[in-house]
Amino acid sequence: MGSPRTDLVAETALTLLAERGMRGLTHRAVDAAAALPPGAASNVARTRAALLELALARLNELEERQFAALGVASVPDRLEPAIELLARLLHGQITEGRRRTLARYELALEATRRPELRSLYDVSGRHFREPAVALMTALGSTDPEADGRRLVVYAEGVIFYALAGAGTDPTMDELRRDLTGFLTGLLRGR
């Protein structure tokens, strides 16, 4: 992304968003949590908007790495490998990527009130939409745009329910079972 200090400020901002919410993210809080001298975060991101944009840029970078590590670029054209890929992706967002996911939800809510952040957040949504459309195309969907959108909505619902709803973290087996039902129904309905 940038210098080590820029990366540290961005990472700390994501952690604070996940742990304390939007109100807990201040330049002073970043300095303290990152053990930086007072004013260091302000030198990296002068305004609150700049700090939010930096956090969002780092979040996008981390999610791109996660997608690449899972092999999202090579889209499976059979249902079983697609289900396995999606189950690993969802499980990762809920478990080891929990901090990132919570920070993303905080940024999403803030983007509803800040047009300058909304435009950046909408661009970052392509990280989810484009692979979903490619996957639905490879699986033979007759309307991959609509089915890709449905897949993203489904995945977001699963993640949100596990993190913020009344649910618990689903196991890999539960994710595989539920994804099988969802994708089979989606593709059969065409």
C-alpha positions in Angstrom: 0.0 0.0 0.0 2.4 2.6 1.1 5.1 3.2 3.7 5.3 1.0 6.8 3.8 3.9 8.9 0.9 4.3 6.4 0.2 0.6 6.6 0.3 0.7 10.4 -2.1 3.6 10.6 -4.5 1.9 8.1 -4.3 -1.5 10.0 -4.9 0.2 13.3 -7.8 2.1 11.9 -9.4 -1.2 10.8 -8.8 -2.7 14.2 -10.4 0.3 16.0 -13.4 0.2 13.6 -13.9 -3.5 14.4 -13.4 -3.1 18.1 -14.8 0.3 19.0 -17.0 1.2 16.0 -17.0 4.5 14.1 -17.0 6.6 17.2 -13.9 4.9 18.5 -11.9 5.9 15.4 -10.0 9.1 16.0 -6.5 10.2 15.0 -5.6 10.2 18.7 -6.9 6.7 19.2 -4.9 5.5 16.2 -1.7 7.1 17.7 -2.3 5.4 21.1 -3.3 2.0 19.8 -0.4 1.9 17.3 2.1 3.2 19.9 2.9 6.2 17.6 3.8 9.6 18.8 0.9 12.1 19.1 0.0 13.6 15.7 1.5 10.7 13.6 -1.8 9.5 12.3 -2.7 13.1 11.3 0.5 13.3 9.4 -0.5 10.2 7.4 -4.2 11.1 7.0 -4.8 14.7 7.6 -8.6 14.6 8.0 -11.2 12.1 9.3 -12.3 11.5 5.7 -8.8 10.8 4.7 -8.4 8.3 7.6 -11.6 6.6 6.5 -10.4 6.4 2.9 -7.1 5.0 4.0 -8.8 2.3 6.0 -11.1 1.4 3.1 -8.1 1.3 0.7 -6.3 -1.1 3.1 -9.4 -3.2 3.5 -9.7 -3.5 -0.3 -6.1 -4.5 -0.5 -6.4 -7.2 2.2 -9.6 -8.6 0.7 -7.9 -8.8 -2.8 -5.1 -10.8 -1.2 -7.6 -13.1 0.5 -9.4 -13.7 -2.8 -6.1 -14.3 -4.6 -5.0 -16.8 -1.9 -8.3 -18.7 -2.3 -8.0 -18.8 -6.0 -11.0 -16.7 -6.8 -9.3 -15.6 -10.1 -9.6 -19.1 -11.5 -13.4 -19.6 -11.6 -14.6 -23.1 -11.2 -17.1 -24.3 -13.9 -18.5 -27.1 -11.8 -20.8 -26.8 -8.8 -18.8 -28.8 -6.2 -15.6 -26.8 -6.5 -17.6 -23.6 -6.6 -19.3 -24.6 -3.4 -16.0 -25.4 -1.7 -14.5 -22.1 -2.9 -17.5 -20.1 -1.6 -17.6 -22.0 1.7 -14.0 -21.2 2.3 -14.5 -17.6 1.4 -17.5 -17.1 3.7 -15.8 -19.0 6.5 -12.8 -16.9 6.2 -14.8 -13.7 6.3 -16.5 -14.9 9.5 -13.5 -16.3 11.3 -10.0 -15.2 10.6 -11.2 -12.2 8.6 -13.7 -11.2 11.2 -11.9 -7.9 12.1 -11.9 -6.9 8.4 -15.5 -7.8 8.0 -16.6 -5.9 11.0 -14.6 -2.9 9.8 -16.2 -3.2 6.4 -19.7 -3.0 7.9 -18.7 0.1 9.9 -17.4 1.7 6.7 -20.6 0.7 4.9 -22.8 2.4 7.4 -20.6 5.5 7.4 -20.7 5.5 3.6 -24.5 6.0 3.8 -23.8 9.4 5.5 -20.7 10.5 3.6 -21.1 10.8 -0.2 -17.3 11.0 -0.7 -16.9 7.6 1.1 -19.9 6.1 -0.6 -18.4 6.5 -4.1 -15.2 4.7 -2.9 -17.2 2.1 -1.1 -19.3 1.4 -4.2 -16.1 0.9 -6.3 -14.9 -1.6 -3.7 -18.1 -3.5 -4.0 -16.7 -4.8 -7.4 -14.4 -7.1 -5.4 -17.5 -9.1 -4.6 -19.7 -8.5 -7.6 -17.3 -9.2 -10.5 -16.2 -12.6 -9.2 -19.8 -13.6 -8.4 -20.9 -12.8 -11.9 -17.9 -14.6 -13.4 -18.7 -17.7 -11.2 -22.4 -17.7 -12.2 -21.4 -17.4 -15.9 -19.0 -20.3 -15.5 -21.7 -22.4 -13.8 -24.1 -21.8 -16.8 -26.4 -19.2 -15.4 -28.7 -17.7 -18.1 -28.7 -14.4 -16.2 -25.2 -14.2 -14.6 -25.6 -10.5 -13.7 -28.8 -11.1 -11.7 -27.6 -14.4 -10.2 -24.2 -12.9 -9.3 -26.1 -10.1 -7.4 -28.2 -12.7 -5.7 -25.1 -14.6 -4.7 -23.5 -11.5 -3.2 -26.7 -10.7 -1.3 -26.9 -14.3 0.0 -23.3 -14.2 1.1 -23.6 -10.9 2.8 -26.7 -12.2 4.6 -24.8 -15.3 5.9 -21.9 -13.2 7.0 -24.0 -10.5 8.7 -26.2 -13.0 10.4 -23.1 -14.8 11.9 -21.4 -11.5 13.0 -24.2 -9.2 14.0 -27.4 -11.3 13.9 -28.7 -13.8 16.3 -26.8 -16.6 14.7 -23.6 -18.4 15.5 -20.6 -19.0 13.2 -21.5 -21.6 10.7 -19.2 -24.6 10.3 -17.7 -25.5 6.9 -20.1 -28.4 6.6 -23.1 -26.1 7.3 -21.8 -23.6 4.7 -21.3 -26.3 2.1 -24.8 -27.7 2.7 -26.5 -24.3 2.6 -24.6 -23.2 -0.5 -25.5 -26.4 -2.3 -29.2 -25.7 -1.7 -28.9 -22.1 -2.6 -26.9 -22.5 -5.8 -28.8 -25.6 -7.0 -32.1 -23.7 -6.5 -30.7 -20.6 -8.2 -29.4 -22.5 -11.3 -32.4 -24.9 -11.5 -34.8 -22.0 -11.4 -33.6 -20.8 -14.8 
